[in-house]
Amino acid sequence: MNSILYLTALELGAAIRAGEVTVTEATRAALTVAGDGCGNAFITLDADRALERAEQLQKRIGADERPLFGVPMALKDNICAVGMTATCGSGMLEQFRPPYDATVVRRLRDVGAVCVGKTNMDEFGMGSTCETSAFGPVTNPWLPDRVAGGSSGGSAAAVARGACWFALGSDTGGSVRLPAAWCGLTGIKPTYGTVSRYGLVAYASSFDQIGPLCRDAADCAAVLDVIQGHDSRDSTSLSGSYGHLLNGLSGDIRGLRVGMPVQCFGQGLDDEVRRGVLGVADVLRERGAVVEECQLPALEYAVSAYYVMACAQASSNLARYDGVRYGWRAPGCERLEELYKQSRTRGFGSEVKRRILLGTFVLSAGYYDAYYKKALAACEKVKKDFARLFNSYDLLLTPVAPGPAPGLGESLSDPARMYLGDIYTVCANLAGLPALSMPCGFHYDGLPMGAQLIGPTFGEDRLLNAAHACQMETDWHRRHPTCFGRGGDRG
């Protein structure tokens, strides 16, 4: 097996700059893995263009290049990139080729990253298991009969299998953090507005945020240093001080105050997951942090408020896919109403249609006050609870999910159970806060488990430094599934 696959993105970048490995060699290694099935992690592989770009980059390499120069990466298939389809995992957009690059894509190309392809995802980001894609489910690299997590499951599986050194996903209610936890990676959802959404196909615009899935916190910091920053093409983009995250990873967390909301450790949490998260608390204490229990009562409302608001926004955002303005058009329709109906009925999958219907219902004249208005009020409660907690604590520590990755098909038969599985992640999206998932051990069945750190607005530096401190003491992030480097599911 190619030994460079075991390097982190930063380690590979350093090896490329030192002349120990070429950009072309790294790209070929990634494409070899990606082309070997890879658990259905990819929708599109861009091998020819990736190799052409690798050769061009190799000719201009210098010791002063940026840390991610020459490093192969992948994009979730709802992020626009010229020359590749952006299907969003949906038959509705199967043939859509965007004429422009997303801001994050342009910024990564500017620093020399190499995109090997577009990764599989739940259709339009609607799902927690990466099973609702029109192109089939993504399997978990650790156990192929389990899900990879969603909706950025393809990005997570690609990194975990060694098909790229980092990947971008999007997080609307946990869609970066959940697959990171279930695939043994580190993933971060940044503060809302710190990463441009220009070129990201919208699901729920007030929650969507692009974030990286990497092998460790240092790689996450390096990627965020590149993709964060104000963008005039995104009206929600925030001005601020960016580009300092990687240099701020000292591992010194002495005096850091960490709260553990008791509501996140009660009934419904798997005992092994609880053990793993409490183990992270012990490591933080050993490194000098103060960790204690706290209260987050608004957690009770989080899932309900999130799904009402997210589905309402999805209903509005997906109205454009009608067979006329955007998306697949049903053939043989003679009347406009029939065209709309057939295009949307046959173009969307069942989960997308379920959420559109729910969103349309809660926005209707007779139910707006009863549902959507109350969800807005609940969202404010969540924000106030976090504001109160961050007056006393620097970070919060919670699980990422109630248990390890479920079996393929289990969640699809019980959508309510799938929605409730987002209980620990949606709060950060409701409040627009940064949140990070990192490995915290393995379940007795061999599946990875994740711990979540939530920070205040613009608190990415605290999150990443705390995670880095933990990863200086543990090796969970250095472990790989038996299929690593081979792409397929054989052990």
PAFIDO-964606 format. One record per residue (C-alpha): z, x, y; residue in three letters; residue number from 1. Coordinates in steps of 0.05 Angstrom, whole numbers. Layout:
! PAFIDO-964606
+--------+--------+--------+------+-----+
!      Z !      X !      Y ! type ! seq !
+--------+--------+--------+------+-----+
!      Z !      X !      Y !  ALA ! NUM !
...
+--------+--------+--------+------+-----+
This chain:
! PAFIDO-964606
+--------+--------+--------+------+-----+
!      Z !      X !      Y ! type ! seq !
+--------+--------+--------+------+-----+
!      0 !      0 !      0 !  MET !   1 !
!    -16 !     24 !     70 !  ASN !   2 !
!     49 !     54 !     97 !  SER !   3 !
!     31 !     38 !    170 !  ILE !   4 !
!     42 !    -36 !    154 !  LEU !   5 !
!    117 !    -23 !    151 !  TYR !   6 !
!    119 !      2 !    223 !  LEU !   7 !
!    140 !    -44 !    279 !  THR !   8 !
!     90 !    -58 !    335 !  ALA !   9 !
!    124 !     -6 !    380 !  LEU !  10 !
!    125 !     46 !    324 !  GLU !  11 !
!     51 !     34 !    309 !  LEU !  12 !
!     34 !     40 !    384 !  GLY !  13 !
!     71 !    106 !    387 !  ALA !  14 !
!     35 !    132 !    325 !  ALA !  15 !
!    -32 !    113 !    355 !  ILE !  16 !
!    -17 !    148 !    420 !  ARG !  17 !
!      6 !    210 !    382 !  ALA !  18 !
!    -59 !    212 !    342 !  GLY !  19 !
!    -25 !    200 !    276 !  GLU !  20 !
!    -65 !    137 !    262 !  VAL !  21 !
!   -128 !    109 !    295 !  THR !  22 !
!   -136 !     39 !    324 !  VAL !  23 !
!   -192 !     27 !    274 !  THR !  24 !
!   -148 !     46 !    215 !  GLU !  25 !
!    -93 !     -2 !    238 !  ALA !  26 !
!   -143 !    -58 !    250 !  THR !  27 !
!   -175 !    -49 !    182 !  ARG !  28 !
!   -107 !    -50 !    148 !  ALA !  29 !
!    -89 !   -115 !    182 !  ALA !  30 !
!   -156 !   -148 !    166 !  LEU !  31 !
!   -150 !   -127 !     93 !  THR !  32 !
!    -85 !   -166 !     87 !  VAL !  33 !
!   -110 !   -224 !    129 !  ALA !  34 !
!   -172 !   -231 !     86 !  GLY !  35 !
!   -133 !   -236 !     21 !  ASP !  36 !
!   -114 !   -309 !     28 !  GLY !  37 !
!    -51 !   -296 !     67 !  CYS !  38 !
!    -19 !   -362 !     49 !  GLY !  39 !
!    -69 !   -400 !     92 !  ASN !  40 !
!    -40 !   -367 !    153 !  ALA !  41 !
!   -106 !   -361 !    189 !  PHE !  42 !
!   -157 !   -412 !    211 !  ILE !  43 !
!   -205 !   -361 !    241 !  THR !  44 !
!   -212 !   -286 !    227 !  LEU !  45 !
!   -250 !   -247 !    280 !  ASP !  46 !
!   -262 !   -184 !    239 !  ALA !  47 !
!   -327 !   -159 !    269 !  ASP !  48 !
!   -305 !   -165 !    341 !  ARG !  49 !
!   -235 !   -137 !    325 !  ALA !  50 !
!   -265 !    -75 !    293 !  LEU !  51 !
!   -315 !    -66 !    350 !  GLU !  52 !
!   -258 !    -70 !    401 !  ARG !  53 !
!   -216 !    -22 !    359 !  ALA !  54 !
!   -271 !     30 !    361 !  GLU !  55 !
!   -279 !     22 !    436 !  GLN !  56 !
!   -204 !     29 !    448 !  LEU !  57 !
!   -201 !     91 !    404 !  GLN !  58 !
!   -251 !    126 !    449 !  LYS !  59 !
!   -208 !    117 !    512 !  ARG !  60 !
!   -139 !    130 !    483 !  ILE !  61 !
!    -90 !    173 !    522 !  GLY !  62 !
!    -17 !    191 !    518 !  ALA !  63 !
!     -3 !    148 !    579 !  ASP !  64 !
!    -27 !     83 !    548 !  GLU !  65 !
!     19 !     22 !    546 !  ARG !  66 !
!     66 !     13 !    486 !  PRO !  67 !
!     23 !    -40 !    452 !  LEU !  68 !
!    -43 !     -3 !    460 !  PHE !  69 !
!    -86 !    -10 !    397 !  GLY !  70 !
!    -36 !    -55 !    361 !  VAL !  71 !
!    -69 !   -113 !    321 !  PRO !  72 !
!    -41 !   -182 !    336 !  MET !  73 !
!    -58 !   -255 !    325 !  ALA !  74 !
!    -59 !   -319 !    367 !  LEU !  75 !
!    -36 !   -389 !    349 !  LYS !  76 !
!    -98 !   -434 !    348 !  ASP !  77 !
!    -77 !   -474 !    409 !  ASN !  78 !
!    -85 !   -414 !    455 !  ILE !  79 !
!   -155 !   -407 !    484 !  CYS !  80 !
!   -195 !   -343 !    474 !  ALA !  81 !
!   -269 !   -333 !    489 !  VAL !  82 !
!   -311 !   -326 !    426 !  GLY !  83 !
!   -263 !   -362 !    379 !  MET !  84 !
!   -251 !   -435 !    365 !  THR !  85 !
!   -186 !   -467 !    389 !  ALA !  86 !
!   -178 !   -523 !    337 !  THR !  87 !
!   -103 !   -537 !    347 !  CYS !  88 !
!   -103 !   -548 !    272 !  GLY !  89 !
!   -141 !   -613 !    282 !  SER !  90 !
!   -207 !   -641 !    260 !  GLY !  91 !
!   -213 !   -669 !    330 !  MET !  92 !
!   -225 !   -599 !    358 !  LEU !  93 !
!   -255 !   -565 !    297 !  GLU !  94 !
!   -317 !   -542 !    336 !  GLN !  95 !
!   -285 !   -529 !    404 !  PHE !  96 !
!   -299 !   -460 !    433 !  ARG !  97 !
!   -264 !   -450 !    500 !  PRO !  98 !
!   -305 !   -416 !    555 !  PRO !  99 !
!   -245 !   -377 !    582 !  TYR ! 100 !
!   -185 !   -335 !    560 !  ASP ! 101 !
!   -114 !   -360 !    567 !  ALA ! 102 !
!    -74 !   -318 !    616 !  THR ! 103 !
!    -32 !   -289 !    559 !  VAL ! 104 !
!    -95 !   -268 !    522 !  VAL ! 105 !
!   -123 !   -233 !    583 !  ARG ! 106 !
!    -58 !   -196 !    596 !  ARG ! 107 !
!    -53 !   -172 !    524 !  LEU ! 108 !
!   -125 !   -148 !    525 !  ARG ! 109 !
!   -112 !   -111 !    590 !  ASP ! 110 !
!    -59 !    -69 !    555 !  VAL ! 111 !
!   -103 !    -54 !    495 !  GLY ! 112 !
!    -79 !   -103 !    441 !  ALA ! 113 !
!   -129 !   -122 !    387 !  VAL ! 114 !
!   -135 !   -195 !    366 !  CYS ! 115 !
!   -153 !   -203 !    292 !  VAL ! 116 !
!   -156 !   -279 !    291 !  GLY ! 117 !
!   -127 !   -348 !    304 !  LYS ! 118 !
!    -70 !   -374 !    262 !  THR ! 119 !
!    -58 !   -440 !    228 !  ASN ! 120 !
!    -11 !   -491 !    258 !  MET ! 121 !
!     15 !   -563 !    253 !  ASP ! 122 !
!    -38 !   -608 !    285 !  GLU ! 123 !
!    -30 !   -603 !    361 !  PHE ! 124 !
!     38 !   -572 !    348 !  GLY ! 125 !
!     66 !   -636 !    320 !  MET ! 126 !
!    108 !   -617 !    260 !  GLY ! 127 !
!    165 !   -572 !    238 !  SER ! 128 !
!    136 !   -546 !    172 !  THR ! 129 !
!     63 !   -526 !    185 !  CYS ! 130 !
!     38 !   -579 !    136 !  GLU ! 131 !
!      3 !   -627 !    183 !  THR ! 132 !
!    -56 !   -581 !    197 !  SER ! 133 !
!   -125 !   -609 !    181 !  ALA ! 134 !
!   -138 !   -541 !    148 !  PHE ! 135 !
!    -82 !   -546 !     98 !  GLY ! 136 !
!     -9 !   -523 !     97 !  PRO ! 137 !
!     17 !   -452 !    108 !  VAL ! 138 !
!     60 !   -427 !     51 !  THR ! 139 !
!    123 !   -386 !     60 !  ASN ! 140 !
!    114 !   -312 !     47 !  PRO ! 141 !
!    180 !   -307 !     10 !  TRP ! 142 !
!    170 !   -367 !    -37 !  LEU ! 143 !
!    100 !   -397 !    -40 !  PRO ! 144 !
!    126 !   -466 !    -59 !  ASP ! 145 !
!    165 !   -471 !      7 !  ARG ! 146 !
!    140 !   -484 !     78 !  VAL ! 147 !
!    133 !   -430 !    130 !  ALA ! 148 !
!    162 !   -472 !    187 !  GLY ! 149 !
!    125 !   -502 !    245 !  GLY ! 150 !
!     89 !   -511 !    286 !  SER ! 151 !
!     74 !   -437 !    293 !  SER ! 152 !
!     78 !   -425 !    218 !  GLY ! 153 !
!     12 !   -389 !    213 !  GLY ! 154 !
!     33 !   -338 !    266 !  SER ! 155 !
!     99 !   -326 !    230 !  ALA ! 156 !
!     68 !   -320 !    161 !  ALA ! 157 !
!     15 !   -272 !    187 !  ALA ! 158 !
!     67 !   -224 !    215 !  VAL ! 159 !
!    114 !   -231 !    155 !  ALA ! 160 !
!     57 !   -216 !    107 !  ARG ! 161 !
!     33 !   -154 !    145 !  GLY ! 162 !
!    -33 !   -184 !    171 !  ALA ! 163 !
!    -14 !   -165 !    243 !  CYS ! 164 !
!     43 !   -131 !    279 !  TRP ! 165 !
!     60 !   -189 !    325 !  PHE ! 166 !
!     32 !   -258 !    340 !  ALA ! 167 !
!     38 !   -309 !    395 !  LEU ! 168 !
!     61 !   -380 !    382 !  GLY ! 169 !
!     81 !   -438 !    425 !  SER ! 170 !
!    149 !   -471 !    426 !  ASP ! 171 !
!    157 !   -544 !    446 !  THR ! 172 !
!    221 !   -560 !    408 !  GLY ! 173 !
!    232 !   -498 !    365 !  GLY ! 174 !
!    162 !   -482 !    341 !  SER ! 175 !
!    170 !   -407 !    350 !  VAL ! 176 !
!    243 !   -401 !    330 !  ARG ! 177 !
!    241 !   -444 !    267 !  LEU ! 178 !
!    183 !   -408 !    231 !  PRO ! 179 !
!    214 !   -341 !    254 !  ALA ! 180 !
!    279 !   -361 !    219 !  ALA ! 181 !
!    245 !   -385 !    155 !  TRP ! 182 !
!    199 !   -324 !    151 !  CYS ! 183 !
!    250 !   -270 !    167 !  GLY ! 184 !
!    225 !   -252 !    237 !  LEU ! 185 !
!    250 !   -248 !    308 !  THR ! 186 !
!    220 !   -299 !    355 !  GLY ! 187 !
!    236 !   -319 !    426 !  ILE ! 188 !
!    221 !   -378 !    470 !  LYS ! 189 !
!    224 !   -353 !    542 !  PRO ! 190 !
!    251 !   -390 !    603 !  THR ! 191 !
!    204 !   -447 !    619 !  TYR ! 192 !
!    155 !   -423 !    671 !  GLY ! 193 !
!    161 !   -349 !    659 !  THR ! 194 !
!    100 !   -346 !    614 !  VAL ! 195 !
!     36 !   -379 !    639 !  SER ! 196 !
!     12 !   -441 !    602 !  ARG ! 197 !
!    -58 !   -433 !    629 !  TYR ! 198 !
!   -103 !   -436 !    568 !  GLY ! 199 !
!    -50 !   -467 !    523 !  LEU ! 200 !
!    -73 !   -535 !    496 !  VAL ! 201 !
!    -19 !   -584 !    518 !  ALA ! 202 !
!     27 !   -623 !    472 !  TYR ! 203 !
!     88 !   -639 !    517 !  ALA ! 204 !
!     76 !   -604 !    582 !  SER ! 205 !
!    147 !   -602 !    608 !  SER ! 206 !
!    171 !   -568 !    543 !  PHE ! 207 !
!    113 !   -525 !    519 !  ASP ! 208 !
!    123 !   -450 !    525 !  GLN ! 209 !
!     86 !   -391 !    494 !  ILE ! 210 !
!    129 !   -339 !    459 !  GLY ! 211 !
!    121 !   -280 !    411 !  PRO ! 212 !
!    138 !   -274 !    337 !  LEU ! 213 !
!    155 !   -202 !    319 !  CYS ! 214 !
!    191 !   -160 !    269 !  ARG ! 215 !
!    249 !   -143 !    315 !  ASP ! 216 !
!    278 !   -154 !    385 !  ALA ! 217 !
!    247 !    -91 !    414 !  ALA ! 218 !
!    177 !   -115 !    396 !  ASP ! 219 !
!    193 !   -183 !    428 !  CYS ! 220 !
!    215 !   -147 !    491 !  ALA ! 221 !
!    151 !   -106 !    494 !  ALA ! 222 !
!    107 !   -167 !    485 !  VAL ! 223 !
!    145 !   -208 !    537 !  LEU ! 224 !
!    140 !   -151 !    587 !  ASP ! 225 !
!     64 !   -160 !    582 !  VAL ! 226 !
!     55 !   -236 !    580 !  ILE ! 227 !
!    110 !   -257 !    629 !  GLN ! 228 !
!     97 !   -263 !    703 !  GLY ! 229 !
!     75 !   -311 !    756 !  HIS ! 230 !
!      5 !   -342 !    748 !  ASP ! 231 !
!    -27 !   -380 !    806 !  SER ! 232 !
!    -67 !   -420 !    755 !  ARG ! 233 !
!     -4 !   -452 !    726 !  ASP ! 234 !
!     32 !   -497 !    776 !  SER ! 235 !
!     97 !   -491 !    736 !  THR ! 236 !
!     95 !   -414 !    735 !  SER ! 237 !
!    157 !   -381 !    765 !  LEU ! 238 !
!    161 !   -320 !    809 !  SER ! 239 !
!    212 !   -268 !    790 !  GLY ! 240 !
!    225 !   -197 !    769 !  SER ! 241 !
!    187 !   -181 !    705 !  TYR ! 242 !
!    170 !   -121 !    662 !  GLY ! 243 !
!    239 !    -92 !    651 !  HIS ! 244 !
!    260 !   -121 !    584 !  LEU ! 245 !
!    242 !    -64 !    537 !  LEU ! 246 !
!    275 !    -12 !    582 !  ASN ! 247 !
!    338 !    -54 !    584 !  GLY ! 248 !
!    352 !    -51 !    509 !  LEU ! 249 !
!    414 !     -8 !    509 !  SER ! 250 !
!    451 !    -43 !    453 !  GLY ! 251 !
!    513 !    -41 !    496 !  ASP ! 252 !
!    544 !   -111 !    494 !  ILE ! 253 !
!    616 !    -93 !    509 !  ARG ! 254 !
!    649 !   -150 !    546 !  GLY ! 255 !
!    592 !   -199 !    532 !  LEU ! 256 !
!    619 !   -270 !    527 !  ARG ! 257 !
!    589 !   -311 !    471 !  VAL ! 258 !
!    604 !   -384 !    458 !  GLY ! 259 !
!    596 !   -420 !    391 !  MET ! 260 !
!    589 !   -496 !    401 !  PRO ! 261 !
!    631 !   -529 !    347 !  VAL ! 262 !
!    581 !   -587 !    344 !  GLN ! 263 !
!    531 !   -538 !    313 !  CYS ! 264 !
!    575 !   -518 !    255 !  PHE ! 265 !
!    598 !   -585 !    227 !  GLY ! 266 !
!    572 !   -633 !    175 !  GLN ! 267 !
!    500 !   -624 !    153 !  GLY ! 268 !
!    498 !   -548 !    160 !  LEU ! 269 !
!    484 !   -510 !     96 !  ASP ! 270 !
!    543 !   -466 !     75 !  ASP ! 271 !
!    500 !   -405 !     66 !  GLU ! 272 !
!    469 !   -413 !    135 !  VAL ! 273 !
!    538 !   -421 !    165 !  ARG ! 274 !
!    559 !   -356 !    131 !  ARG ! 275 !
!    498 !   -320 !    159 !  GLY ! 276 !
!    510 !   -342 !    230 !  VAL ! 277 !
!    584 !   -326 !    227 !  LEU ! 278 !
!    563 !   -258 !    202 !  GLY ! 279 !
!    524 !   -248 !    267 !  VAL ! 280 !
!    587 !   -268 !    305 !  ALA ! 281 !
!    625 !   -214 !    268 !  ASP ! 282 !
!    573 !   -162 !    286 !  VAL ! 283 !
!    575 !   -182 !    359 !  LEU ! 284 !
!    650 !   -174 !    359 !  ARG ! 285 !
!    645 !   -106 !    326 !  GLU ! 286 !
!    598 !    -85 !    382 !  ARG ! 287 !
!    648 !   -106 !    435 !  GLY ! 288 !
!    629 !   -178 !    451 !  ALA ! 289 !
!    680 !   -234 !    459 !  VAL ! 290 !
!    660 !   -292 !    413 !  VAL ! 291 !
!    697 !   -359 !    413 !  GLU ! 292 !
!    686 !   -433 !    400 !  GLU ! 293 !
!    664 !   -481 !    454 !  CYS ! 294 !
!    640 !   -552 !    464 !  GLN ! 295 !
!    568 !   -578 !    471 !  LEU ! 296 !
!    577 !   -654 !    467 !  PRO ! 297 !
!    507 !   -670 !    492 !  ALA ! 298 !
!    479 !   -644 !    426 !  LEU ! 299 !
!    490 !   -715 !    401 !  GLU ! 300 !
!    433 !   -740 !    445 !  TYR ! 301 !
!    386 !   -681 !    441 !  ALA ! 302 !
!    340 !   -699 !    384 !  VAL ! 303 !
!    331 !   -772 !    406 !  SER ! 304 !
!    318 !   -753 !    478 !  ALA ! 305 !
!    270 !   -698 !    458 !  TYR ! 306 !
!    227 !   -741 !    413 !  TYR ! 307 !
!    223 !   -798 !    462 !  VAL ! 308 !
!    201 !   -751 !    519 !  MET ! 309 !
!    156 !   -706 !    477 !  ALA ! 310 !
!    119 !   -765 !    445 !  CYS ! 311 !
!    111 !   -798 !    513 !  ALA ! 312 !
!     79 !   -735 !    541 !  GLN ! 313 !
!     36 !   -727 !    478 !  ALA ! 314 !
!     10 !   -798 !    487 !  SER ! 315 !
!    -13 !   -780 !    557 !  SER ! 316 !
!    -40 !   -710 !    541 !  ASN ! 317 !
!    -79 !   -732 !    480 !  LEU ! 318 !
!   -111 !   -792 !    514 !  ALA ! 319 !
!   -169 !   -747 !    535 !  ARG ! 320 !
!   -191 !   -739 !    462 !  TYR ! 321 !
!   -232 !   -803 !    458 !  ASP ! 322 !
!   -300 !   -781 !    432 !  GLY ! 323 !
!   -330 !   -781 !    502 !  VAL ! 324 !
!   -295 !   -730 !    545 !  ARG ! 325 !
!   -266 !   -683 !    492 !  TYR ! 326 !
!   -264 !   -675 !    417 !  GLY ! 327 !
!   -300 !   -700 !    356 !  TRP ! 328 !
!   -344 !   -762 !    364 !  ARG ! 329 !
!   -350 !   -813 !    308 !  ALA ! 330 !
!   -423 !   -824 !    289 !  PRO ! 331 !
!   -458 !   -891 !    285 !  GLY ! 332 !
!   -416 !   -929 !    336 !  CYS ! 333 !
!   -453 !   -980 !    378 !  GLU ! 334 !
!   -398 !  -1003 !    425 !  ARG ! 335 !
!   -352 !   -961 !    469 !  LEU ! 336 !
!   -288 !   -993 !    441 !  GLU ! 337 !
!   -311 !   -978 !    370 !  GLU ! 338 !
!   -327 !   -906 !    390 !  LEU ! 339 !
!   -257 !   -896 !    418 !  TYR ! 340 !
!   -224 !   -928 !    357 !  LYS ! 341 !
!   -263 !   -891 !    304 !  GLN ! 342 !
!   -262 !   -824 !    338 !  SER ! 343 !
!   -186 !   -825 !    347 !  ARG ! 344 !
!   -172 !   -857 !    279 !  THR ! 345 !
!   -213 !   -807 !    240 !  ARG ! 346 !
!   -203 !   -747 !    286 !  GLY ! 347 !
!   -127 !   -746 !    287 !  PHE ! 348 !
!    -80 !   -737 !    228 !  GLY ! 349 !
!    -23 !   -785 !    210 !  SER ! 350 !
!     33 !   -746 !    245 !  GLU ! 351 !
!     -6 !   -742 !    310 !  VAL ! 352 !
!    -22 !   -815 !    308 !  LYS ! 353 !
!     51 !   -831 !    294 !  ARG ! 354 !
!     74 !   -793 !    356 !  ARG ! 355 !
!     19 !   -822 !    400 !  ILE ! 356 !
!     40 !   -892 !    379 !  LEU ! 357 !
!    114 !   -877 !    391 !  LEU ! 358 !
!     98 !   -847 !    459 !  GLY ! 359 !
!     55 !   -905 !    481 !  THR ! 360 !
!    109 !   -953 !    459 !  PHE ! 361 !
!    166 !   -920 !    499 !  VAL ! 362 !
!    122 !   -916 !    561 !  LEU ! 363 !
!    101 !   -989 !    558 !  SER ! 364 !
!    124 !  -1036 !    613 !  ALA ! 365 !
!    174 !  -1073 !    569 !  GLY ! 366 !
!    208 !  -1011 !    540 !  TYR ! 367 !
!    204 !   -956 !    593 !  TYR ! 368 !
!    275 !   -970 !    619 !  ASP ! 369 !
!    304 !   -980 !    550 !  ALA ! 370 !
!    278 !   -914 !    521 !  TYR ! 371 !
!    243 !   -865 !    567 !  TYR ! 372 !
!    290 !   -874 !    626 !  LYS ! 373 !
!    350 !   -865 !    580 !  LYS ! 374 !
!    319 !   -803 !    550 !  ALA ! 375 !
!    312 !   -773 !    619 !  LEU ! 376 !
!    386 !   -787 !    631 !  ALA ! 377 !
!    405 !   -755 !    565 !  ALA ! 378 !
!    363 !   -694 !    584 !  CYS ! 379 !
!    404 !   -687 !    647 !  GLU ! 380 !
!    468 !   -690 !    606 !  LYS ! 381 !
!    442 !   -633 !    563 !  VAL ! 382 !
!    426 !   -591 !    625 !  LYS ! 383 !
!    495 !   -604 !    655 !  LYS ! 384 !
!    529 !   -584 !    590 !  ASP ! 385 !
!    492 !   -519 !    589 !  PHE ! 386 !
!    506 !   -506 !    662 !  ALA ! 387 !
!    580 !   -516 !    649 !  ARG ! 388 !
!    579 !   -470 !    589 !  LEU ! 389 !
!    543 !   -414 !    625 !  PHE ! 390 !
!    597 !   -414 !    677 !  ASN ! 391 !
!    642 !   -387 !    622 !  SER ! 392 !
!    595 !   -353 !    573 !  TYR ! 393 !
!    536 !   -305 !    577 !  ASP ! 394 !
!    503 !   -330 !    513 !  LEU ! 395 !
!    511 !   -384 !    460 !  LEU ! 396 !
!    506 !   -372 !    385 !  LEU ! 397 !
!    481 !   -427 !    338 !  THR ! 398 !
!    441 !   -435 !    274 !  PRO ! 399 !
!    366 !   -445 !    280 !  VAL ! 400 !
!    360 !   -497 !    225 !  ALA ! 401 !
!    409 !   -536 !    182 !  PRO ! 402 !
!    383 !   -503 !    118 !  GLY ! 403 !
!    330 !   -456 !     89 !  PRO ! 404 !
!    257 !   -474 !     85 !  ALA ! 405 !
!    245 !   -539 !     46 !  PRO ! 406 !
!    194 !   -547 !     -9 !  GLY ! 407 !
!    122 !   -564 !      6 !  LEU ! 408 !
!    115 !   -639 !     15 !  GLY ! 409 !
!    189 !   -655 !     22 !  GLU ! 410 !
!    189 !   -666 !     97 !  SER ! 411 !
!    123 !   -703 !    100 !  LEU ! 412 !
!    152 !   -758 !     57 !  SER ! 413 !
!    211 !   -766 !    104 !  ASP ! 414 !
!    190 !   -755 !    177 !  PRO ! 415 !
!    259 !   -773 !    204 !  ALA ! 416 !
!    290 !   -717 !    164 !  ARG ! 417 !
!    239 !   -669 !    193 !  MET ! 418 !
!    256 !   -691 !    264 !  TYR ! 419 !
!    331 !   -683 !    252 !  LEU ! 420 !
!    318 !   -612 !    228 !  GLY ! 421 !
!    303 !   -594 !    301 !  ASP ! 422 !
!    375 !   -610 !    323 !  ILE ! 423 !
!    394 !   -539 !    341 !  TYR ! 424 !
!    329 !   -518 !    375 !  THR ! 425 !
!    308 !   -576 !    420 !  VAL ! 426 !
!    366 !   -567 !    469 !  CYS ! 427 !
!    336 !   -503 !    497 !  ALA ! 428 !
!    270 !   -538 !    511 !  ASN ! 429 !
!    304 !   -598 !    543 !  LEU ! 430 !
!    340 !   -551 !    590 !  ALA ! 431 !
!    283 !   -501 !    599 !  GLY ! 432 !
!    327 !   -443 !    574 !  LEU ! 433 !
!    308 !   -380 !    536 !  PRO ! 434 !
!    327 !   -379 !    463 !  ALA ! 435 !
!    317 !   -328 !    408 !  LEU ! 436 !
!    317 !   -331 !    332 !  SER ! 437 !
!    334 !   -270 !    290 !  MET ! 438 !
!    346 !   -258 !    216 !  PRO ! 439 !
!    418 !   -264 !    194 !  CYS ! 440 !
!    414 !   -257 !    118 !  GLY ! 441 !
!    384 !   -290 !     57 !  PHE ! 442 !
!    400 !   -356 !     23 !  HIS ! 443 !
!    421 !   -353 !    -50 !  TYR ! 444 !
!    350 !   -375 !    -68 !  ASP ! 445 !
!    321 !   -313 !    -34 !  GLY ! 446 !
!    297 !   -347 !     30 !  LEU ! 447 !
!    311 !   -317 !     99 !  PRO ! 448 !
!    360 !   -350 !    147 !  MET ! 449 !
!    361 !   -347 !    222 !  GLY ! 450 !
!    413 !   -346 !    277 !  ALA ! 451 !
!    397 !   -370 !    348 !  GLN ! 452 !
!    420 !   -342 !    414 !  LEU ! 453 !
!    411 !   -385 !    476 !  ILE ! 454 !
!    416 !   -356 !    546 !  GLY ! 455 !
!    416 !   -381 !    617 !  PRO ! 456 !
!    353 !   -385 !    660 !  THR ! 457 !
!    321 !   -316 !    664 !  PHE ! 458 !
!    371 !   -292 !    612 !  GLY ! 459 !
!    319 !   -260 !    566 !  GLU ! 460 !
!    349 !   -191 !    579 !  ASP ! 461 !
!    417 !   -213 !    552 !  ARG ! 462 !
!    386 !   -247 !    492 !  LEU ! 463 !
!    343 !   -188 !    472 !  LEU ! 464 !
!    397 !   -136 !    483 !  ASN ! 465 !
!    447 !   -176 !    441 !  ALA ! 466 !
!    395 !   -185 !    386 !  ALA ! 467 !
!    378 !   -111 !    390 !  HIS ! 468 !
!    452 !    -93 !    384 !  ALA ! 469 !
!    457 !   -135 !    321 !  CYS ! 470 !
!    394 !   -104 !    292 !  GLN ! 471 !
!    423 !    -35 !    304 !  MET ! 472 !
!    478 !    -54 !    255 !  GLU ! 473 !
!    438 !    -94 !    203 !  THR ! 474 !
!    373 !    -87 !    165 !  ASP ! 475 !
!    354 !   -160 !    154 !  TRP ! 476 !
!    294 !   -151 !    200 !  HIS ! 477 !
!    269 !    -91 !    160 !  ARG ! 478 !
!    262 !   -130 !     95 !  ARG ! 479 !
!    195 !   -155 !     70 !  HIS ! 480 !
!    171 !   -207 !     19 !  PRO ! 481 !
!    141 !   -183 !    -46 !  THR ! 482 !
!     72 !   -205 !    -22 !  CYS ! 483 !
!     77 !   -159 !     39 !  PHE ! 484 !
!     14 !   -119 !     51 !  GLY ! 485 !
!    -26 !   -159 !      0 !  ARG ! 486 !
!    -34 !   -225 !     37 !  GLY ! 487 !
!    -35 !   -268 !    -25 !  GLY ! 488 !
!     26 !   -300 !    -58 !  ASP ! 489 !
!     29 !   -258 !   -121 !  ARG ! 490 !
!     94 !   -220 !   -129 !  GLY ! 491 !
+--------+--------+--------+------+-----+
